[in-house]
Amino acid sequence: MTSETMVRWRVPAGWLFGLLALWFAEPTGAYLIVGVSVAAIGEALRLWASGYLEKDRRLATAGPYAWTRNPLYLGSFFVGVGFTLATGRVVLLFLLVALFAAVYIPVMKREATRLEASFPGDYSLYAARVPLLIPRAPREESAPGERFSWSQVWVNREPVTLLGLVLVVVILWAKLRLLGS
């Protein structure tokens, strides 16, 4: 598949995986607690990143973007791992990791190319000091003037994601109650 296809299908593929995971879920209290905790960490990272991201207007380099060039995707990974754990079907973790690698690695590379074209020179310097996905402590101070903004979180529609995550927790909790685990 081309990276263009990956970009187009990443969200529907994630929804399909999520719906299948919910269908086959056999949550237990322990898996639900651990999974929701991991997913909450991922969503917290996504919220933090959304408050710094002004898509196509400015190269985000502060906050979580000082640690990794793709904090939204890293947060999504933790959300996926958390909810996969919460289903009680640990075997689905292997499928999630494979799906994430197949979809998001090409997407991140494509976005790097696009950002280099949009922010020539600036992106190269940024990419040279900040890793693609696996976080590393920043070696220097963040760019002056970049601050977290709750209004930017809303512009980036992250509350919609948060609402979806709450819905998934409710579904898994209801399934747990119905299964009597």
Helices and strands as residue ranges (DSSP letters): H 3-24, H 29-50, G 63-66, H 71-86, H 92-118, H 122-129, H 150-155, H 158-179
